[in-house]
Amino acid sequence: MLDKEKTEEIFQNINLNEPAPEKEPDRQYYFMKKARLYVQQLKQQMGRELTFFVKTFGCQMNARDSEKLTGILETIGYLPADSEKADFVVYNTCTVRENANNKVYGKLGYLHGYKDKNPEMMIALCGCMMQEETVVEKLKSSYRFVDLIFGTHNIFQFAELIVKSMEEKQMTVEIWEGTEQIVENLPNERKYPFKSGVNVMYGCNNFCSYCIVPYVRGRERSRQPEEILKEIRSFAADGVVEIMLLGQNVNSYGKTLEHPVTFAALLREIEKIKGIERIRFMTSHPKDLSDELIEVMAASEKICRHIHLPLQSGSSRILNQMNRHYTKEQYLELVEKIRTAMPDMAITTDIIVGFPGETEEDFEETMDVVKKVGYDSAFTFVYSKRTGTPAAIMENQVSEETVKDRFGRLLAAVQEIASEKSGRFTGTCQKILVETVNEQDDKLLTGRMSNNSVVHFKGDASLIGTIVDVALKECKGFYYMGELILHETEK
């Protein structure tokens, strides 16, 4: 990540009369400078500033990618807007569920109308949905007004593709089937100045039978530890106090490196970085969560007391059909290890209801795990048949009526347990990272505990981005009301 001043220094040394460099990221800075010239010309032609809008669908890795897209658009001269009526609209798409695709198609209809009124408008589609060949063919035939289509593997090429689209004045499509390339050190605009996501790896090797991700994100590729540490140090110098380490399965970080490094070893090095006060990570696959990682987390003063540990099903038979590589008993044993080492750890999860072949007995196994673990919260999903995955063609698809009944029972159990657990910190003093002014009451601030619980309390907006002590006075179900504790030096 480079700041704006450093980016301008790089631009001064770029000669656009020479061919574009082959080496990355130098090549992208060349095209950013070129794109900026085109944007300046367009501004003069239209007699006003140009705006952009980036809409993110899906996971936190997509959100992190969108920060990079935003940084590039701002670097080349666009200003942020709050709606799709902007001059440049980007949809960073998700394709985990097929209805996500339909949402994008629906929104494109509106964009077509906006583009009719603003012919200079540019529309770009990127992300996981674009890695599907049938999607791209549909866009080529039915949505010719889209200017730019690219996927997950070459998102770093955004500036280069913008230039190509501007010069050729026609739909530009650049989809890679896979890559070993990792390109960082490009501009990005963080949503919050005090916290940031950091990609530690890309892709997934797990091939869960219901999941499209390995097909659209590609195989696992880990970043070099020194590159990750360098990026985090730059964030710390820029005022970031909390980082979220991102990957489809962070627990398998480092296995594909020439000199393998464990995720636990990486965390040890990150913890040494001054200025970083909180370290989060997701997502953790249970099959790869090692004793070493639990040991590092337990000894750490910076790693947050929250872990997202997807269960998906409590039935060992269904877990085998899902290709999850652990059993119910192994999952419960892992939770016991975590709770023994860190009794205050908040555990959240993902659960799928109605996987093909799921019987009432299988579902009861899931309910048993939910009761034994006592999750702080859970994301519950009805199984969605995903074309292109092995599960989509499995026999014994569960009826809609049965799934609806089971989903309701699961949701009720999850909510009851979460409600019982949510108030356990009432009466204690907790460290809170202040994130924003409360949306409902501007006299209140909103922040998060280490375990990710939300806390509201009275305070001044100048505290945003700092970690403060708050006495938790009352639990309101899924959030706390607290009182800021002022120390002698602050009174």
ZAMARGU-4260 file (C-alpha; in steps of 0.2 Angstrom, whole numbers, plus 5000, padded with zeros to 4 digits):
<rodrens>
0) 5000/5000/5000 | 5007/5017/4995 | 5001/5034/5001 | 4996/5048/4989 | 5013/5057/4991
5) 5023/5042/4986 | 5011/5038/4971 | 5014/5056/4965 | 5033/5053/4966 | 5031/5037/4956
10) 5021/5047/4943 | 5035/5060/4941 | 5047/5046/4935 | 5035/5039/4922 | 5037/5044/4904
15) 5021/5040/4894 | 5030/5042/4877 | 5040/5026/4882 | 5032/5008/4881 | 5023/5002/4897
20) 5035/4992/4908 | 5033/4973/4909 | 5036/4972/4928 | 5022/4974/4940 | 5017/4985/4949
25) 5027/4997/4939 | 5016/4993/4924 | 5000/4998/4933 | 5007/5014/4939 | 5011/5018/4920
30) 4993/5015/4916 | 4986/5025/4931 | 4995/5040/4925 | 4989/5037/4907 | 4971/5035/4914
35) 4973/5051/4924 | 4976/5061/4907 | 4960/5053/4899 | 4950/5058/4915 | 4957/5076/4915
40) 4952/5077/4896 | 4934/5071/4900 | 4932/5083/4914 | 4936/5097/4903 | 4924/5091/4890
45) 4910/5089/4902 | 4914/5105/4912 | 4914/5096/4929 | 4921/5084/4941 | 4919/5065/4938
50) 4912/5053/4951 | 4913/5034/4955 | 4903/5022/4965 | 4909/5004/4970 | 4896/4991/4975
55) 4903/4976/4985 | 4894/4960/4985 | 4900/4945/4996 | 4914/4942/5008 | 4927/4953/5017
60) 4940/4948/5003 | 4929/4956/4991 | 4928/4971/5002 | 4947/4972/5003 | 4948/4971/4984
65) 4935/4985/4983 | 4946/4996/4993 | 4960/4994/4980 | 4948/4998/4966 | 4943/5013/4975
70) 4961/5018/4978 | 4964/5017/4959 | 4949/5027/4954 | 4953/5041/4966 | 4971/5041/4960
75) 4966/5043/4942 | 4955/5058/4946 | 4937/5052/4951 | 4928/5058/4966 | 4917/5046/4977
80) 4898/5047/4975 | 4884/5039/4985 | 4874/5031/4971 | 4874/5022/4955 | 4871/5038/4946
85) 4890/5041/4946 | 4901/5042/4930 | 4910/5026/4934 | 4901/5012/4942 | 4910/4996/4948
90) 4900/4980/4954 | 4913/4968/4963 | 4902/4953/4963 | 4900/4937/4973 | 4894/4920/4966
95) 4893/4909/4981 | 4874/4908/4978 | 4865/4909/4962 | 4853/4922/4968 | 4868/4934/4970
100) 4870/4933/4951 | 4852/4938/4949 | 4854/4953/4960 | 4868/4959/4948 | 4857/4956/4933
105) 4843/4966/4940 | 4854/4981/4945 | 4862/4981/4928 | 4844/4986/4921 | 4845/5002/4931
110) 4862/5006/4925 | 4857/5004/4907 | 4845/5018/4910 | 4858/5029/4919 | 4870/5026/4904
115) 4857/5032/4891 | 4856/5048/4900 | 4875/5049/4903 | 4884/5041/4887 | 4901/5044/4895
120) 4897/5034/4910 | 4908/5018/4912 | 4902/5002/4920 | 4914/4988/4926 | 4910/4971/4933
125) 4923/4961/4942 | 4924/4948/4955 | 4919/4929/4957 | 4904/4930/4946 | 4914/4935/4931
130) 4924/4919/4933 | 4909/4909/4926 | 4910/4907/4908 | 4891/4906/4906 | 4889/4923/4915
135) 4902/4931/4903 | 4893/4925/4888 | 4877/4931/4894 | 4884/4948/4897 | 4892/4949/4880
140) 4875/4945/4872 | 4863/4954/4882 | 4872/4968/4891 | 4883/4976/4878 | 4882/4992/4887
145) 4894/4986/4900 | 4912/4993/4897 | 4923/4982/4907 | 4923/4964/4913 | 4937/4956/4923
150) 4939/4942/4936 | 4947/4938/4953 | 4964/4934/4947 | 4969/4950/4938 | 4960/4963/4949
155) 4977/4972/4950 | 4976/4976/4931 | 4961/4988/4934 | 4970/5003/4928 | 4977/4995/4913
160) 4960/4988/4908 | 4952/5006/4911 | 4964/5013/4898 | 4961/4999/4886 | 4942/5002/4887
165) 4944/5021/4885 | 4955/5019/4870 | 4945/5005/4861 | 4928/5012/4865 | 4920/4994/4866
170) 4917/4981/4879 | 4934/4975/4886 | 4934/4957/4893 | 4949/4950/4902 | 4946/4934/4912
175) 4960/4923/4918 | 4957/4905/4922 | 4971/4906/4936 | 4987/4913/4941 | 5002/4911/4952
180) 5005/4930/4952 | 5002/4941/4967 | 5003/4960/4964 | 5001/4972/4979 | 5008/4989/4983
185) 4995/4998/4973 | 4984/5013/4979 | 4970/5008/4990 | 4957/5019/5000 | 4953/5011/5017
190) 4935/5012/5023 | 4941/5016/5041 | 4958/5025/5044 | 4961/5015/5060 | 4958/4997/5054
195) 4961/4988/5038 | 4960/4971/5030 | 4976/4962/5025 | 4976/4948/5012 | 4988/4934/5018
200) 4983/4922/5004 | 4972/4919/4989 | 4962/4905/4983 | 4956/4888/4991 | 4961/4870/4989
205) 4947/4862/5000 | 4934/4859/4987 | 4919/4857/4999 | 4906/4849/4988 | 4893/4863/4990
210) 4906/4877/4986 | 4910/4886/4970 | 4924/4896/4978 | 4939/4885/4972 | 4933/4886/4954
215) 4932/4905/4954 | 4946/4910/4966 | 4958/4897/4960 | 4971/4887/4970 | 4979/4893/4986
220) 4993/4906/4984 | 5001/4913/5000 | 5010/4930/5000 | 5028/4930/5007 | 5028/4934/5025
225) 5040/4949/5023 | 5028/4957/5011 | 5014/4955/5023 | 5024/4962/5038 | 5030/4977/5027
230) 5012/4981/5023 | 5006/4980/5041 | 5020/4991/5046 | 5015/5004/5034 | 4997/5003/5040
235) 5003/5005/5058 | 5013/5020/5053 | 4997/5027/5045 | 4987/5026/5061 | 4980/5008/5059
240) 4977/5000/5076 | 4967/4984/5071 | 4970/4973/5056 | 4960/4958/5049 | 4970/4945/5041
245) 4960/4938/5026 | 4960/4922/5016 | 4948/4908/5011 | 4957/4897/5024 | 4970/4907/5034
250) 4975/4891/5044 | 4983/4884/5029 | 4993/4899/5026 | 5011/4896/5020 | 5010/4878/5014
255) 5013/4883/4996 | 5028/4894/4999 | 5045/4889/4994 | 5050/4890/5012 | 5034/4885/5021
260) 5028/4896/5036 | 5014/4892/5047 | 5000/4904/5051 | 5005/4903/5069 | 5023/4909/5065
265) 5016/4923/5055 | 5005/4929/5069 | 5020/4929/5081 | 5029/4941/5069 | 5014/4952/5067
270) 5012/4954/5085 | 5029/4962/5087 | 5024/4977/5076 | 5022/4993/5086 | 5006/5002/5084
275) 4995/4987/5080 | 4984/4984/5095 | 4972/4971/5088 | 4974/4956/5076 | 4959/4947/5069
280) 4958/4934/5056 | 4946/4924/5045 | 4941/4912/5039 | 4947/4897/5049 | 4944/4879/5043
285) 4943/4867/5057 | 4953/4854/5049 | 4969/4865/5049 | 4967/4874/5066 | 4983/4868/5074
290) 4988/4866/5092 | 5002/4878/5088 | 4989/4891/5083 | 4979/4889/5099 | 4995/4891/5109
295) 5000/4907/5100 | 4982/4914/5102 | 4981/4910/5121 | 4998/4919/5124 | 4994/4934/5114
300) 4989/4951/5121 | 4984/4957/5103 | 4975/4943/5095 | 4956/4946/5098 | 4946/4934/5108
305) 4935/4929/5093 | 4936/4915/5081 | 4924/4911/5067 | 4925/4892/5065 | 4912/4886/5052
310) 4903/4870/5057 | 4892/4868/5042 | 4884/4852/5049 | 4885/4842/5065 | 4883/4825/5056
315) 4899/4816/5052 | 4890/4807/5038 | 4885/4824/5030 | 4902/4832/5034 | 4910/4818/5024
320) 4898/4821/5009 | 4902/4839/5011 | 4921/4835/5009 | 4925/4844/5025 | 4938/4832/5032
325) 4933/4832/5050 | 4920/4823/5060 | 4908/4829/5073 | 4919/4822/5087 | 4935/4831/5080
330) 4926/4847/5079 | 4919/4846/5097 | 4937/4841/5103 | 4944/4856/5094 | 4931/4868/5102
335) 4936/4860/5119 | 4954/4864/5116 | 4950/4882/5112 | 4939/4884/5127 | 4952/4876/5139
340) 4966/4888/5133 | 4955/4903/5131 | 4939/4902/5142 | 4933/4920/5136 | 4934/4916/5118
345) 4919/4920/5107 | 4915/4907/5094 | 4904/4910/5079 | 4900/4898/5065 | 4892/4895/5048
350) 4878/4881/5047 | 4870/4874/5032 | 4852/4866/5033 | 4845/4854/5020 | 4861/4848/5012
355) 4857/4834/5000 | 4853/4818/5009 | 4851/4826/5026 | 4840/4816/5037 | 4831/4821/5053
360) 4844/4811/5063 | 4858/4821/5054 | 4849/4837/5058 | 4848/4832/5076 | 4867/4830/5076
365) 4869/4848/5071 | 4857/4854/5085 | 4867/4843/5097 | 4883/4852/5092 | 4875/4869/5093
370) 4869/4866/5111 | 4886/4858/5116 | 4897/4873/5109 | 4885/4887/5114 | 4889/4899/5099
375) 4890/4917/5102 | 4881/4919/5085 | 4879/4909/5070 | 4876/4912/5051 | 4863/4900/5046
380) 4859/4896/5028 | 4847/4885/5018 | 4857/4874/5006 | 4857/4883/4989 | 4860/4871/4974
385) 4875/4879/4966 | 4878/4874/4947 | 4895/4868/4944 | 4898/4860/4961 | 4897/4841/4965
390) 4882/4844/4978 | 4871/4851/4964 | 4869/4834/4956 | 4868/4824/4972 | 4852/4813/4974
395) 4840/4815/4989 | 4838/4834/4988 | 4828/4839/5004 | 4811/4846/5001 | 4807/4864/5004
400) 4795/4861/5017 | 4807/4850/5028 | 4821/4863/5026 | 4810/4877/5031 | 4805/4868/5047
405) 4823/4863/5051 | 4829/4880/5048 | 4816/4888/5060 | 4821/4876/5074 | 4839/4879/5071
410) 4837/4898/5071 | 4827/4898/5087 | 4840/4887/5096 | 4855/4898/5090 | 4846/4914/5095
415) 4841/4907/5112 | 4859/4902/5116 | 4867/4918/5109 | 4855/4928/5120 | 4859/4919/5136
420) 4878/4921/5132 | 4877/4939/5127 | 4876/4947/5144 | 4890/4938/5152 | 4901/4953/5153
425) 4888/4965/5161 | 4897/4974/5175 | 4914/4972/5169 | 4926/4985/5161 | 4931/4981/5143
430) 4943/4989/5130 | 4933/4996/5116 | 4939/5001/5099 | 4928/5016/5095 | 4922/5015/5077
435) 4909/5027/5073 | 4896/5039/5079 | 4880/5030/5083 | 4868/5030/5068 | 4852/5032/5079
440) 4859/5044/5092 | 4873/5056/5088 | 4877/5058/5107 | 4882/5040/5107 | 4898/5032/5100
445) 4898/5014/5094 | 4913/5002/5096 | 4918/4984/5098 | 4926/4973/5111 | 4940/4961/5107
450) 4927/4947/5106 | 4917/4957/5092 | 4903/4962/5104 | 4895/4979/5100 | 4895/4993/5113
455) 4886/5010/5113 | 4891/5024/5125 | 4891/5043/5127 | 4907/5051/5121 | 4915/5063/5109
460) 4918/5059/5091 | 4937/5063/5093 | 4938/5046/5101 | 4935/5037/5085 | 4949/5026/5081
465) 4955/5025/5099 | 4954/5011/5111 | 4945/5016/5127 | 4940/5008/5144 | 4921/5006/5145
470) 4910/5000/5160 | 4897/4988/5153 | 4881/4994/5162 | 4867/4984/5153 | 4865/4971/5140
475) 4852/4974/5127 | 4852/4957/5119 | 4865/4958/5105 | 4874/4974/5111 | 4879/4983/5127
480) 4876/5000/5134 | 4891/5006/5143 | 4899/5021/5151 | 4916/5028/5146 | 4929/5028/5160
485) 4939/5043/5161 | 4956/5041/5169 | 4965/5055/5179 | 4975/5061/5165 | 4959/5063/5154
490) 4948/5072/5167
</rodrens>
